[in-house]
């Protein structure tokens, strides 16, 4: 019976393994997960790391990913996640506790990350002296050196400096990162005279030095409306048409319409009219200054909350990247002729975008004003 439980637990954990590689949107930011043999690791947010292993509950046999995360270099905590389909549910806490609350996530991209910027030392490395497995939490790294010993080290800039053991003997090393490889030296004392180089088994680190390379998210948050002369306060206007988002890049061959991850269509909001309309009740009553400094009183507001993701790399990762928002709006008037507000678009260089903050696409057509709020984040 005990052997049967072990087999079942192993099967459940292997099932979990098959589901986890990818990028997740969580209630504490973006997490990118990569699974290599028994370890799972990746970037957390802008400067964080996660690393863990699957363990089986001794009573139920259910597999949990248990590990540590870092928020920056020094502040670290623990987590325990349970995976179901393309989601995980779990707890977190500082240091070794799990008292911080829920930490849940949903997969938004089902491919292993090749854009890690923080968890760059985690993973399996093939080296001059065999395989080593490293686990990075913030600026601290631990690992296993074949079946001979262990590694403990600290990240200092682009270097990993630490010690290793080999059948009870202790040595020193210093590795210098070169994207998905390292060049290093080692010795039994502090002289570091002998070579020790390695390459990453899975090339998960971002090798592009361009500040424009990486994973981007465009999120269209809401639409605000003012239709003076026809739509009175507390009435409802019925809109239809389309809103689209794109990122354009420039290569040697010209302008490229960069496809979104999973090749989702550029149209992020699409209503055909008739029974399919976007109904905005004119009762929000919010005053803003527009891009020209003029006061605008928006009567209506309705959430959209749709997003697209883009992986930018290679020759397209340059200062010519542009975020483009397009809009073609109409108002349905039932027994009267519908009002066509026309096609409008706005392009802005990505270097001029307010990253992580609201950006606005404002359309003025006579007495009618529409404001589309969107954010752009580099993940």
N, C-alpha and C positions, 0 to 999 in steps of 0.2 A: 504493500500500500504506500509506504514511504517513497519508494522508487517511482510509483505512478504519479505521486504529487510533484516530485521533482521534474518529471517529464512534462506534466501539464504546465507547471510554472515556467519551464524553459520555452515551451511553445507559446505561451501568452506573451512573454517578453520578446520573443522573436517577431510576433505579430506587431507589437508596439514599434519595434525597430523599423519595420517596413513603412511606417506611416509618418515618420517625424521629420525627415529632411525637408527644409524649406524655410520661408520667411513668415513670421507670425505677427499679427497685430494684437497687442495685449493691452490690458488696462494700465500698464506701466511703460508703454512704448514698444518699439519694434524689437523683436528677437529673431536672430538668424541661427538656425540649428543645422549642424552637420553631424552625421553619425559615422564613426569609424570603429569597426569591431565593437569593443565593449564601452567606448566612451562617446559622449555627445558633447559638442561644444559650439561656440559661436559668439557673435557680437550681440551686445545688449545696448540699445540706444546709441548715443554718439560716442561715449568713451567707456562703455561697460563691457563685461565679459560674462559668459555663463559656461559652466562645465559640470558634467555629471555622469552617472552610470545608472543603468536600470537594475533595480533590485526587486525581488519577489516578496510579497507579503507572506509570512510563514503560515498564516492561517487560511488565507483565501487564494494564494497563488497569483494574485493580480500584480502586474508589473508597474512600478513607479519609477520615474526619472528623479533621482535624488542627487543634489549637488550644491554647488556654491556659485554665487554671482558677485560681481564687483560693480560698484557705481563710481567710476573713476579708478584711481590707483589703489587707494588704501581702505575705503569703506566697503566692507564685504558682508554678505549674508548668506542664508541657506534657502533652498526651495525644495518642494516635493510636488511633482506634477503627475497627473494621470491623463493618458491620451485616449481619446475616443474619436474615431474617424479623423477629421481634419482639425480637431480642437484639442486643447488641453485645459485641465482644471486643477488648481492646486493652491498651496499656501506658501508663504514666505516669511522671513523674519531676519533681523540683524544677527550677526554672528551665528550661533548654532541653533537659535530658536526658530519656531515657525509661527510666531505670534503676531506677525505684521499684518495679516489679513489675506484675502483671496488674491491669487495671481492667475488669471485666465487668459487664454489666447486662441486665436483662430488663424489658420493658415491662409495667406494671401498669395503665395507663390510656392509652387511645389517642386522647386529645384534647389539643390545644394548651393549655398552661397559661394560666389567667387569674388566677393567684395569685402571680406573681413579686413578691418582696420585696427581692431583692438585685440581680439583673441588670436593674434598672429602666431603665437608659439604653440598653441594647443594642437594636438593631433599626432599622427604617426609619422616619424621621420626615418628614412633609410639613410644610414650613415656609413662612414668608413669602417666602423666597428659594430655593425649590425643595427637592428631596429631599436629605436627608442620611442616611448610613448610619453607625451608631455601634456600636462593639464595646467592651464593658466587661469588664475583668479586675480584680476587687477594686475599688479606688477610682481606678483609672486607666482612661481612656477615649480611644480613638483612633477616627478615622473619615474618611469621604470626603465632601467638600462638592461635590455635583453632579459635574461633570467638570472643576471649576475648581481644586480644591485639597484640602487635608487639615485635619483637626481633631485637636488634642491637648489633653486636659483632665484635671482632677482633680475627683472627687466630694467636696464639702465639705457635709455635712448633706444638705439637700434641694436644694443648688445644684450646678451643673456649671460650673466656671470654667476658661477656657482660651483658646487661640488658634486661628485659622483662617487659611488662605492662599487667595488668589483671584488666579489668574494671576500668581503671584509676589509679590503684595502681602500683608502680614501684618496681621491685625486681632485684636482682643480681644472676648470675649463672656462673658456670665454668664447662664445659664439657671436658672430656678427650677421644680422639678418640681411639677406638679399632677396627680398620678396618671398618666393616659395622655396628658398634654399638658404643655407647658412655656410659661412666659412669660419672655421674655428681652430683653436689651439688647446692643448691639454698637457698636463704633466702631473707627476705624483707630488711635486712640490709646487712652488709658486712661479716657477720659471716659464711655464707655458711654451715649451719649445717644440712640441710635436703637433702635427696636423690632425684635425678632426672636422671633416666637412659632412654636410648632409643635405638631402632634398626632401620636400614634403610629399607624402604619398598621394594626398588629395590636394590639388592646387587651389586652396580656398582663400588665399590672401589677395587683396587688391594690389596689383603690380603697377597700375597706372599712377604716375606721380602728379598728374594733372589735378588741380583742385576741383575741377568740374566733373571728374569721373565718380561714379557711384550710383546708388539706387535713389530715385526720386519718386515722390508721391504728389499728385495734384488732387485736391479734394474740393469739389464744389459744394459749399456749405448751405447757402440759401439764396432766395430771390426776394427782393423788396420792391414794392410797386407804388406808384402814384399815378392814377389816371383821372385827371381833373376834368370836370365837366360832364362826365358820364357816370363814374362810379362814386357814389356817395359813401360817407363813413358808415361802416357796418354792413355795406353791401358786399357782394362777391363778384370778382371778375374771373372769367373763364379763359385761360390761356392755352395755346397749343403751339407746336413748332418743335424746335430742337436747340440744344446747347451742346457744343462739342469742345473738347480740349485736346491739344496736341503739343508735342515738343519737336521743334525743327532743329536740325543740326547742319553744319556745313562741312563738307569733305572736299577733297581735291576735285571730285567729279561734279560738285554742285550741292544744292540744298536737298536734304534728306528728311522725309517725314518719318521720324523714328517710331517704330511700332511699340505699343504698350506691351507689358508683360502679359502673356497668354493671348496676345493679339486681340484684346477686347476692342470693340469699335470706338472711334473717336467720340461718337454721340453718347453723351453721358446722361442726357435728359431728352426724352423723345415722346411727344404726344401728338396724335394724329387728328384730333378734333372730333366733333360729334359727341359721342358718349365718352370719348377719351380726352379729357381736358385736365389742366393743372389749375385747380380752383384756389384763388387767393382771397381770403376775407379781408376787407379793407378796414381793419380795426386795430392795427398795431400802434399807429400814432407815434413814430420815432423821428426825431429831427437830426439830420447830419449836415455837415458841409461837404459839398461835392469837390471834385478835383480842381475846380476853379475858385473854390472858397465861398461859393454861394450856398445859402441854406436851402436844404431840401427836406420837406416833411413827407416821410413815407407812410402811407396809410396801410399798406398790406405787407405781410411777411410770411413766408412759408419755407420750411426746411427742404433741402434736396439731399445733402449728405451722400454724394456718389463720388467715387475716386478711381484714379488710374495710376499705375506704377510703370516706371521706365528705368531700364538699366542702361546707363551711359558709359561707354568705354571707348578705347582706341582713339582714332583720329577725330571722332565726333565730340570728344571731351575737351572742348575749347570754349573760348569766351564768346563765340558766335551762337551758342545755344539760345533758343528762344522758346518761351512759353506762349502759346497761342490759344485764345478763348474766342469761340464763335457763337453767334446767337441769331436765330431767325424766329421771331415771335409774331403771333397773331392773337387777336382777341375775338372769341366767338360771341356773336350778338343775337343769336337765336333768330327772331323774325326780321332782323335788319342785316345789312351787309356786314360781314366780318371786317375787322380793322387789321390791316397788315402793317406792322411796324418795321418791316424790312430786315435785311441781312446786315449784321454788324460783326466786326471782329477786332480784336486787340492783340498785338504781339509785343512782348517785352523781353529784352535780353535777360537771361537767367541771372546774370551778375547784378542786375538792377531790381530783381524781385526781392520783396521783403520775406525772407525765409522764415517759416514757422509762424508768420503773422498774417492777419487778414489782408488780402489784396482785393481790389474792386474793379469790376468791369461795369461802367455806367453808360447806359443808353438813353439818349434824350430824343424824343420824337414829338415835336409840338409841345403840348401840355402833358405829355406822358413821359414818365421817367421810370427806368428799371435799373436796379442795382444788384448785380450778381457778386456774391462774396465767395472767394476761393482762397485756399492756402497752397503753398508749395513747400515741401519739406525734403531735405536731403537726409536719407535714413542711414 
